[in-house]
Amino acid sequence: MIRRVLRLYRDGFAGLGRDVWLICLVLLVNRAGTMVLPFITLYLTEQRGVTVALAGRLLSLYGLGAVAGAYIGGWLCDRVGSVRAQQLSLIAAGAGYLGFIWLRSLSAISVALFLLALVAESFRPSAMAAIGERAPLVAQGRAYALARLAANVGMAIGPAIGGWLATRAYAFLFIADASTCWMAAIVLFLLPEVKPSSREAESTSGSAASRSPWRDGPFLLLMLLVVGIATVIFQIFGALPLYFRHAYGLSATTIGLLLALNALLLVLFEMITVLRIERYRRMTMIGLGAFLLCLGFGLMPLGTSTLFAAFTVAVWSFGEMFSLPMMNAVVANRASAVQRGRYMGVYTMAFAVAFVIAPAAGTHIFDHFGGDTLWYAIAAMGPLMFIGARWLGRHFG
């Protein structure tokens, strides 16, 4: 059984090339340093004395910065190249994390969160573009799957170590995040720049090549679904740690391990799950994933033990496995090669918009109506998103 699983992984990622693997190594290193964001609400409430609702609103500023960063990252990528754009983002983000340690006033923290997101999140469109530039056309789906695997391996490391560091001093989180940003930037010096024009000859012609994502009605409706799915997922950066702390009585270390469990499950089972479900209609699988995602969060009020918390994480983790890989494939296949960057940019912006909504809305409901109300409301969203995904299936398959 183990040999069969290893063979699946080997065959799935064969032939992607050195450059794709280097980009994925950068993603792994960068995500392994993701220690500040999962604990930022705890840092703001416990170290800076802000209320839960205010912490959520401050975190939404990070989401606004991420929206701007998604646009700027794509713009910068087109002008200086995907590799240099990633390096600029990582170097600036590292400096921003270190500087954050010394901030005390709410006004300074507010501005810093926006600017930190702007530089840190501009990394993502450039990384996605770099993979698209270098992966063979027939293997782009597998290349993006490898990128998710690398990112999730990193996320299995970052929160677990971050939770341990947070029990010592929150400043260690910022130092670790800055260090891994700069390490990832150094790795990128091994990667040559690719001229965008080298891929244009491979692009298709016709209406698909000239279609703008902003004029693609079905695609924009799909992005609304993405915002809904991402708003649920991003509760892990806002209300979820607070709920685990107050309703379950868990320590920062345990919360970090639970978040790492999500990444570990994705690493172990996502590719195998995708191989099993890729024969079915993609939008149906996305809808099923959205339903499982909402169900996992909706189950949390039904228990209080660490084991039950791990069970809920497993349920919504499988929802993520069903939905996001299929969504990546749908978006990548919607446009021609010359438009893929713009489509991926809008896709990235949809996640950033969700990050604006999720922390503020989640912590507001948590603070005013209780955590149970928030999770039951999310559970009710599941059937609606499943129906919406099935309806969009007529346009995307």
N, C-alpha and C positions, 0 to 999 in steps of 0.2 A: 504494500500500500504506500509506504513512504517513498519507495523507488518510483512508483507511478506518479506520485505528486511531484517529485523532483524532476521527472521527465517532462511533465506538463509545463513546469516553469522554464526548463531549459529550452524546449521547443518553442514556447511562446515568445521568448525574448531573444532568440537567435537571429543573427544578421542585422542587428540595429546599428552597429558601427560604434567606433570609439567615441565620437563626438557626442552622440546621444547619451552614452553611458556617463560621460563627464558632466553633462548638464544635469543628469539625474543625481550624480554625486553631489553637485552643488545644492540641489534641492534637498537632499538628505541632510547635509551639514547645516543648511539654513533652518530647516524644520526641527532638527535636533536641538537648536537653540531657542525654539519657541517656548519661552518660559514666562515672559512678562504677561502676554495677553490672556492666558487661562486664569491668571491670578490677579488681574488688574482690579477687579471689583473688590476682592478681599483687601488688596493693598490700599485702595482708596478709602474703604470704610474703616479698616483697622488701623492704618498708619496715618491717614490724613483726616480722619474723623468726619467724612462726609456721610450723608444719609444714603440709604440703598437707592432711593429714587434718583437722587442727584448723581450717584455713581453711574447709573444707567444712562442718564442724559450725557454725562461726560464721555462715556464710552461710545455713544452715538456720534460724537464729534470725530472719533476715530473712523467711524463708518463714512462720514462725509469726506474726510481726508482720503479714504480708500477709493471713493467715487472719483475724486480728482486725480488720485494716483493712477487709477486704471487708464484714464484718458491720457495723462501725461506720459505714462510708461509706453503706451503705443506710439504716441507722437515722437518721443525721444528715440524709440527703437528704429523708426523709419529714417531718422536723421543721423544717428551716430552708430547704428548697428546694434543687434540684439545683445552681443557680448558686452560691449562698452556700457550699454544702458543698464544691464544687470549690475555691473561693477559699480557704477555711480550710485545706484539705488542702495546696494549693500554697504558701501563705505559711509554714505550719509546716514543710513539707518543705524549703523553701529555707533556713530557719534551721537545721534539722537538718544539712543538708549542710555548711554553714559551720562549725558547731560540731564536726563530726567531725574536722576538720583538727587540732584541738588535743588529741585523745584519745591516750593512750599505753598505759594499762593494759588488759589483756585483759578485765577485768571491766567497765570503762567502755565499751570497744568492743562487748562483747556486749550490754549494755543499750541502747546507742545504735543498734545494728543493728535490734533488735526495735522500738524506738520510731520509728525512721526509717521502717521498713516500714509501721508502723501508720498513720502520718500520710500517707505518700506513696501507699500503695496504696488508701487510702480514696477517692482521686480517681476510680478507675475505675468503680465502680458508679454514682456520681453523673453521670459523663460519659455512660455508656450510658443512664441514665434521662433525661438532658436531651435526647438525640437522640430517644428514644421519645416524649417529651412534644411535640416540635416537628415531627417528620417526619409527613407525611401517611401514613395507614395503608397505602395502596396502594404507598407508596414507602419503607417502612421498611427493606426489604432493601437497597435501593440506598443509603439513608442510612448504614447500618452498613458497607456496602462502602466508601463514601467515607471513613468514619472509619478503617477499616483502611488505606486508601491514605494518608491524612494521617499516621497513626502510622508507617507504613513509610517514608514520605519522611523523616520526622524521624529514624528509626533508620538511614537511609542516611547521614545527616549526622553524628549524634552519635558513634558508635563510631570513624568515620574521623578526626574532629577529636580525639576523646578519645585515640586511639592516639598521635597526634602530640604532644598536650599531655603525655601520660604520659612521653614520652622527655625532656621538659624538667623537669617536676616534677609529682608526683601531686596536689599541692595545687591546681593549676590545674583538675583535673577537678571537685573539689568546688565551687570558685568558679563554674565554668561551669554546673554543674547547678543551683546555687542561683539564679543569675541568670535562667536560663530558666524556672524555677518562678515567680519573681516577675513576669517578663514575661507569662507565660500568665495569671496572676491579674489583671494589669492589663487584658488583652484582654477578660476576662469582665465587666468593668464596662460593656461595650457591649451585653451580653445581658440582656434583661428576664427576670424570674422568671415562671414559669408555675405557676398553681395546679393541683395534682394533680386537683382535682375537675373541671377543664375537659375532661379526657379520659375520665372515668368513664362519661359518657353513651354513648360510642362502644364500650364494652366489650360483649362477648357475655355471655349468661346461661347458666345450666345448670351441669352438673357441671364443665366446663372452667374456669368462672369461680371456682368454690369450691374447686377442687382445690389442695391444698398440695403444693409440690415435695417436701417431706419424706415425703409419703404416696404419691408417684407412683413405684411400683416400677420400671417401665421407664426412667423418667428418671434415677433414682438409679444404675441399672446403666450408663446412658449416661455419667453423671458418672465412673464408674470408668474407662471408656474414655478420657474427657477427661484424667483424672489420668495415665494411661499415656502418652498422646500428649504432654502437657505436660512430663512427667518427662524424656522424650527431648529435647524442644526446649530445656529449661532446662539441658541440659549445656553450652550455649553460655556460661553464666554461671559454670561451675565447672570441669569437667574439660577442656572443649574448648580454652580458651586455654592451659592448662597443657600439654596434649598438643602443640599447635602450637608451643609454646615449646621443649619438651624433645625431642620426636620429630622435628619438622620443622626446628627451629632458627630459627624465625621471630621477628622483632622485634615489639615492641608495635605499632608503626605498621602492619606487614603484617597482624598479627592483626586490628587495627581495620578495615583495608580489606576483609579477608575477611568480617567480620561485616557491614560495610556492603554488601558484594556481595549478601548474603541480602536485605537490605531493598531494594536497588536492583532485584533480580529480581522481588520482590513488587510493587513499584511499576509496573514495565514490563509484567508479564505476568499478574498475578493476576486483574484484571477480565476480560481476554480469555479466560483459562483458565476462569473461572467461567461466562462466557457459553457456552463450548463444552461444558461438562460438565453444565449445569443441566438438560438434557433427560433425564439418566440418574437412576437411583435415588440419593438423597442418601447413604444409609448405605453403599452400595457405593462411592461416590466417597470417602467418609470412610475406609473401610477401605483403599482403594487408596492414598490419601494417607498413611495411617499406615504402610503397607508401604514406600512410597518414602522416607518420613522415616527409618525405621530402616535402610533400605538405604544411604542416604547416609552416615550415621554409621558403619555397618559396613564401608564401603569404605576408611576412612581408613588402616588398617594396611597397605594394599596399595601405598602410595606414600609418597614423602617430599618431592616437589617442591612449590613454591608453586602451579604450574599444576594439579597433581593435587588439592591442597587446595581450590582454587577449584572444580574439578569436583565434589568431594564436597559442597561447599556448595550447588552448583546442584541436585544430586539431591535433597537433603533440603529445599531451598527449594521445589521443585515439589511435594514431599509436603505441605508446609505449605499451598500454594495449593489443593491438592485437598481437604484435610481441614478446615481452620479456617473458611473462609467457609461451607461447607456445614453445619458444626456450629453456627455462629451462626444460620443460617436454621432449623435443626431446633429449637434451643432457643427462638427467638423465636416459632415457630409452635406450640409445645407448649402454651402457656397463653393465656388471654384477656388483654386489655389491662390489666385491673386486677391480674393476677397476674404480669405480665411482669417487674416489678421484682424480685419475690422469686425468680423463676426465674433471672433474670440474676445476682442476688446469689449463689445457690447455684453457678451456673456460674463466677462469678468466684472463689468460694471453692475450687472444684475446682482451678483453676490455682494458687491460693495453697498448697493442700495439696501439689501437685506440687513447688512451690518449696521446701517443707520437705524433701521426700524427695530431690529430684534432686541438690543440691550435696553433701549428706552421703554418700549412697549412691555417687554417681559418683566423688567424690574418695577415698572409702574403698577402692573397687575399684581405682582408679588407683594409690593409694599402696601397697596390699598385694599386688595381683595384676598390675599393669601396665595401661597404657592399652589395649593390644590386646585384653585380656580383656574390658574394659568395652565396647568397640565391637562385638566379636563377640556378646556377650550381648544388646546392643541389636538387632543384626541378627536374632537369633533371636526377638525379640519381635514383629517385623513380621508374619509369617504368623499368629501368634496374635491380634493385634489386627485383622487383616483378617477372620478367621473370626468374631471377636466382633462386629464391625461388621455383617457380613452377617446374623448371627443377630438382632441388634437391629433389622434392617430390617423385620421383621414388625410392629414397633410404631411405627416412625417413617417407613417408606417409603424 
